[in-house]
Amino acid sequence: MRDPRLLAKPPVCRLGCLVLVRNPRGDVLLVDPDYMDGLILPGGAAQPNEPPHLAAARNLHAETGLNLRLADVL
């Protein structure tokens, strides 16, 4: 039996994104966030109902200051 309370408010879907930025030599852009040790690809969480490509571009800009048009979304 299905509980109607579960159908009234479905669980929140969390979406995260990472951005792979390479220069003409093939070097990969990494960031060093304050909240963890080590280097990682730029990215972060999407806001509710935010498309993945816009979330990726927003997070890239917030972490690096780069305003890039993203070519491919995987």
C-alpha atoms as a printed R data frame, in Angstrom:
   type eleno elety resid chain resno      x      y       z
1  ATOM     1    CA   MET     A     1  0.000  0.000   0.000
2  ATOM     2    CA   ARG     A     2  1.285  3.438  -0.892
3  ATOM     3    CA   ASP     A     3  1.319  6.135   1.728
4  ATOM     4    CA   PRO     A     4 -0.311  9.277   0.221
5  ATOM     5    CA   ARG     A     5  1.917 11.479   2.398
6  ATOM     6    CA   LEU     A     6  4.962 10.239   0.479
7  ATOM     7    CA   LEU     A     7  3.396 11.118  -2.870
8  ATOM     8    CA   ALA     A     8  2.308 14.585  -1.712
9  ATOM     9    CA   LYS     A     9  5.922 15.749  -1.289
10 ATOM    10    CA   PRO     A    10  8.456 13.657  -3.214
11 ATOM    11    CA   PRO     A    11 12.018 13.516  -1.873
12 ATOM    12    CA   VAL     A    12 14.381 16.296  -2.870
13 ATOM    13    CA   CYS     A    13 16.671 15.436  -5.754
14 ATOM    14    CA   ARG     A    14 20.166 16.777  -5.155
15 ATOM    15    CA   LEU     A    15 22.240 17.699  -8.157
16 ATOM    16    CA   GLY     A    16 25.910 18.535  -8.189
17 ATOM    17    CA   CYS     A    17 28.164 19.494 -11.040
18 ATOM    18    CA   LEU     A    18 31.854 19.629 -11.848
19 ATOM    19    CA   VAL     A    19 33.488 21.576 -14.665
20 ATOM    20    CA   LEU     A    20 36.456 20.332 -16.653
21 ATOM    21    CA   VAL     A    21 38.351 23.328 -18.078
22 ATOM    22    CA   ARG     A    22 41.434 22.693 -20.225
23 ATOM    23    CA   ASN     A    23 43.767 25.114 -21.937
24 ATOM    24    CA   PRO     A    24 45.208 24.517 -25.443
25 ATOM    25    CA   ARG     A    25 48.127 22.555 -23.940
26 ATOM    26    CA   GLY     A    26 45.703 20.212 -22.188
27 ATOM    27    CA   ASP     A    27 46.334 21.449 -18.638
28 ATOM    28    CA   VAL     A    28 43.336 21.005 -16.321
29 ATOM    29    CA   LEU     A    29 42.053 23.808 -14.089
30 ATOM    30    CA   LEU     A    30 41.826 22.787 -10.424
31 ATOM    31    CA   VAL     A    31 40.753 24.835  -7.401
32 ATOM    32    CA   ASP     A    32 41.888 24.656  -3.771
33 ATOM    33    CA   PRO     A    33 38.722 25.151  -1.680
34 ATOM    34    CA   ASP     A    34 38.902 26.333   1.928
35 ATOM    35    CA   TYR     A    35 36.517 23.628   3.141
36 ATOM    36    CA   MET     A    36 38.727 20.650   2.242
37 ATOM    37    CA   ASP     A    37 42.323 19.619   1.678
38 ATOM    38    CA   GLY     A    38 43.653 19.167  -1.818
39 ATOM    39    CA   LEU     A    39 42.790 20.286  -5.305
40 ATOM    40    CA   ILE     A    40 39.500 19.497  -7.060
41 ATOM    41    CA   LEU     A    41 37.621 20.405 -10.219
42 ATOM    42    CA   PRO     A    42 35.499 23.546  -9.844
43 ATOM    43    CA   GLY     A    43 31.809 22.936  -9.277
44 ATOM    44    CA   GLY     A    44 29.152 22.578  -6.646
45 ATOM    45    CA   ALA     A    45 25.485 22.056  -5.956
46 ATOM    46    CA   ALA     A    46 22.626 23.192  -8.146
47 ATOM    47    CA   GLN     A    47 19.850 25.293  -6.704
48 ATOM    48    CA   PRO     A    48 16.300 23.874  -6.812
49 ATOM    49    CA   ASN     A    49 15.082 23.592 -10.422
50 ATOM    50    CA   GLU     A    50 18.362 25.000 -11.789
51 ATOM    51    CA   PRO     A    51 19.494 23.321 -15.032
52 ATOM    52    CA   PRO     A    52 22.842 21.516 -14.714
53 ATOM    53    CA   HIS     A    53 24.656 23.661 -17.304
54 ATOM    54    CA   LEU     A    54 23.634 26.879 -15.549
55 ATOM    55    CA   ALA     A    55 24.631 25.483 -12.153
56 ATOM    56    CA   ALA     A    56 28.011 24.467 -13.531
57 ATOM    57    CA   ALA     A    57 28.629 27.893 -15.075
58 ATOM    58    CA   ARG     A    58 27.499 29.674 -11.892
59 ATOM    59    CA   ASN     A    59 29.766 27.580  -9.672
60 ATOM    60    CA   LEU     A    60 32.705 27.985 -12.055
61 ATOM    61    CA   HIS     A    61 32.290 31.763 -11.951
62 ATOM    62    CA   ALA     A    62 31.913 31.810  -8.143
63 ATOM    63    CA   GLU     A    63 35.090 29.793  -7.600
64 ATOM    64    CA   THR     A    64 37.344 31.178 -10.337
65 ATOM    65    CA   GLY     A    65 35.826 34.380 -11.727
66 ATOM    66    CA   LEU     A    66 35.689 32.802 -15.199
67 ATOM    67    CA   ASN     A    67 32.628 33.399 -17.376
68 ATOM    68    CA   LEU     A    68 32.803 30.594 -19.913
69 ATOM    69    CA   ARG     A    69 30.201 29.136 -22.227
70 ATOM    70    CA   LEU     A    70 30.159 25.440 -21.461
71 ATOM    71    CA   ALA     A    71 30.519 23.357 -24.601
72 ATOM    72    CA   ASP     A    72 29.319 19.926 -23.458
73 ATOM    73    CA   VAL     A    73 27.270 18.599 -20.569
74 ATOM    74    CA   LEU     A    74 27.695 14.976 -19.558
